[in-house]
Structures are given as C-alpha cells and as structure tokens.
Amino acid sequence: GRVVEEAYVSPVLAPAGHAEGVARLLDAASIPWRSVSAAPHGPELLAGPAPDGVEWAVLAPADHHAEPGSAGRSTTGAVEDGAANDGSVVMVIRTPDLSIVALGDLEARGQAALLRNLTEDGASLGPVDVVKMAHHGSRAQDPELARLLGPDVVLVGVGADNTYGHPTQDALDLYESHGATILRTDLCSTSGVLVRQGQTLVAGGCS
C-alpha cells in the first residue's frame, strides 16, 4: 500500500547474509537504495522540505567505509558483538508540527556515540516530540540520550510474547520518568500521533 521511491541502508552490512538478502529484495522490487551515514558536523538534510513540509536527515552511523566504485554497497569484515546493531540508520524526521527521532537497533555504545555527536559543537536537537525506542525496548537504553530527546511519545516496535523479554520494564520506566506516553505494538491497536494547539496527542488505544 506504499510507493517507495528510495531505501536507505546502513553501511555496516552485517550480518552479511541478511544484508545481501535485503539488497536482493530491493533490487527485485526495482527500488533504488544506497548506504547513508551522518554528516561529520551535525545533521545534513537528505531530502526536503517536501511539498507537505516534511524533511529528514541521518544522525547515525557516524561514518562508513564504502569501497571505491561500490555505489554505496559497502562491505565489512569481522564485526564485533553489537556493532551490527550500532550500525543502524538513525534518522530525524520533521514535519511542520512534529519532530521524530528513530533510534533503530542501537545498543548502549551506539547511543552514547549518538549523544556525543548531538551535543558537540552546539549541534543538539533539543527535545523532540516522538522517539522510536532503540532496539525494541531492550535494557540497553542511555539515560542521558533519553533526557536530551525528552519525547512526549515513545514508539516501541515489538512482537507479542517475544522470547527476548522486550520491552524491558527498565526501558519503559526510563522514558516514562521523563513524562513520555508509551505506544507498543504488542499491546496497542492502530494508533496515531497528532498535534492540537501545540500539544502532542495520541489517538487510539492500548490493552
């Protein structure tokens, strides 16, 4: 039900088999794709503003190692534990009314690196309206990053009765302590986030 004009993928192509499978699926669907990483001196727009005022930029990963002539199809050798997750594409999306940060599958190390990048040289995003919680609500959440982002609403993409125990109560408590409303896909029906008179509101319900 969607038309995809372009896909962004991480320059950390690991696990290699999964990365190759995604590339095959995108190529088979004739969807252009490229690897992306954050600009060295703060967020740099990849696109926008669109006619509806939407614009977006990549916040992480901080760098990549694309091979010459690879057209963005970078490769990696051995990958440390957690490095694949910390190679997640992290994005900020802004509409005229909402600011959204999607943290991908970042682990603690990746979140700490993102926090450093966002706070150095006065490049901080400041509070945002919506955060897609890192790594399905795993225990590895950076308290200082949560404080910096300070969202009104947190989205947690998680399967019902998953064997990982996600989302953890620690992760939920962290964002709720900053006043965020939590929407999680294992408990919530179709929901929407909207702005009325400067307030971020949630439409829908959770069990």
C-alpha positions in Angstrom: 0.0 0.0 0.0 3.0 2.3 -0.2 5.2 3.6 -3.1 8.8 3.5 -2.1 11.0 6.0 -4.0 14.3 5.1 -2.3 15.6 3.0 0.5 18.4 3.9 2.9 20.6 1.1 4.3 23.4 1.0 6.8 27.0 1.0 5.6 27.6 -1.8 8.1 26.4 -4.7 6.0 26.2 -7.3 8.8 25.2 -10.0 9.2 26.4 -10.3 5.6 23.7 -12.9 4.6 20.9 -10.7 5.8 22.3 -7.6 4.1 22.6 -9.4 0.8 19.0 -10.7 1.2 17.7 -7.1 1.7 19.7 -5.9 -1.3 18.2 -8.7 -3.4 14.7 -7.9 -2.3 15.1 -4.2 -3.1 16.7 -4.9 -6.5 13.9 -7.3 -7.3 11.3 -4.6 -6.5 13.3 -2.1 -8.6 13.6 0.2 -5.5 16.7 2.4 -5.7 18.8 2.1 -2.5 22.0 3.5 -1.0 24.0 3.4 2.2 23.9 6.5 4.2 25.8 7.9 7.2 25.7 11.1 9.3 27.4 14.2 8.2 30.6 15.0 10.3 29.3 18.4 11.6 25.7 17.9 12.5 22.6 16.7 10.7 22.6 17.3 7.0 19.3 17.1 5.1 19.0 14.2 2.7 15.7 15.4 1.4 13.1 18.1 1.8 11.4 20.1 2.6 8.8 18.2 0.5 5.6 20.0 -0.7 4.0 19.0 2.6 6.9 20.4 4.6 8.4 17.1 5.6 12.2 16.9 5.8 14.7 14.3 7.1 18.3 13.7 7.9 20.6 10.9 9.1 22.0 11.1 12.6 24.0 7.8 12.7 26.1 5.9 11.9 28.8 8.5 12.1 30.9 7.1 9.2 31.3 4.3 6.8 33.9 2.6 4.6 32.4 2.3 1.2 34.7 0.7 -1.4 35.6 2.8 -4.4 33.1 2.2 -7.2 30.7 0.3 -5.0 27.9 2.8 -5.5 27.3 2.8 -1.8 27.4 -1.0 -1.4 30.0 -1.1 1.3 31.3 -4.2 2.8 32.6 -5.1 6.2 34.9 -7.8 7.6 34.6 -9.3 11.1 32.0 -7.4 13.2 32.2 -7.0 16.9 29.3 -8.0 19.1 26.7 -5.3 18.9 28.5 -3.5 16.0 25.8 -4.5 13.5 23.1 -3.0 15.8 25.2 0.1 16.4 25.4 0.5 12.6 21.7 1.1 12.5 20.5 4.1 10.4 19.2 6.7 12.9 17.0 9.4 11.4 15.3 12.6 12.4 12.1 13.5 10.6 10.5 16.9 10.9 7.0 17.9 9.8 5.6 21.4 10.3 4.1 20.1 13.5 6.2 17.1 14.7 9.8 16.1 15.2 10.6 12.4 15.3 13.8 10.5 16.0 14.0 6.8 15.1 16.8 5.1 17.0 17.0 1.9 15.1 18.5 -1.0 17.0 21.3 1.0 18.7 23.0 -0.6 21.7 24.4 1.3 24.6 27.7 2.1 22.8 25.9 3.4 19.7 23.5 5.5 21.8 26.4 7.0 23.7 28.2 7.9 20.4 25.0 9.4 19.1 24.7 11.5 22.3 28.2 12.8 21.8 27.6 13.7 18.2 24.3 15.5 19.1 25.8 17.6 21.9 29.2 18.6 20.5 29.6 21.9 18.7 26.1 23.0 19.8 24.5 20.6 17.4 21.9 19.3 19.9 18.5 18.6 18.5 16.9 19.6 21.8 13.6 18.0 22.9 11.7 16.1 20.2 8.0 15.1 20.0 8.3 11.4 19.2 11.1 8.8 19.7 11.1 5.3 18.2 12.8 3.5 21.1 16.1 1.8 20.5 16.3 -2.0 20.0 12.7 -2.8 20.7 12.9 -1.6 24.2 15.9 -3.6 25.3 17.6 -2.9 28.7 20.4 -1.1 26.8 19.0 2.5 26.9 21.2 5.5 27.5 19.6 7.7 30.3 21.3 10.9 29.1 20.1 10.4 25.5 16.6 9.8 26.8 16.9 13.0 28.8 18.2 15.0 25.8 15.5 13.8 23.4 12.7 14.3 26.1 9.9 13.0 23.9 6.2 13.3 24.5 5.5 10.0 22.9 7.7 6.8 22.6 7.0 4.1 20.0 8.2 0.6 20.7 8.1 -1.9 17.9 7.9 -5.3 19.5 6.3 -8.7 18.8 3.8 -10.1 21.2 5.2 -12.7 23.6 8.7 -12.4 22.1 11.4 -14.6 23.7 13.7 -11.6 24.3 11.6 -10.1 27.0 11.3 -6.8 25.1 10.4 -4.2 26.0 12.0 -4.3 29.4 10.5 -2.6 32.4 13.7 -0.6 32.8 13.4 0.9 29.3 9.7 1.7 29.8 10.4 3.3 33.2 13.2 5.4 31.8 11.1 7.2 29.2 8.0 7.3 31.4 10.1 9.1 34.1 10.6 11.9 31.5 6.8 12.1 31.1 6.5 10.2 27.8 3.5 8.2 26.7 4.4 4.7 25.5 2.9 3.1 22.5 4.0 -0.5 22.0 2.9 -2.7 19.0 2.4 -5.8 21.1 -0.4 -4.1 23.2 -1.7 -1.2 21.2 -4.1 -1.2 18.4 -3.7 1.1 15.4 -2.7 4.5 16.9 -1.9 7.9 15.7 0.1 10.9 16.9 -1.2 14.3 16.2 -0.8 17.9 17.3 -3.6 20.1 18.6 -2.9 23.6 19.8 0.8 22.9 20.3 0.2 19.7 22.3 1.3 16.2 21.1 -1.7 13.8 21.5 -2.3 10.1 20.9 -5.3 8.7 19.2 -6.0 5.0 19.6 -5.8 2.6 22.5 -3.6 0.1 24.3 -4.6 -3.0 26.2 
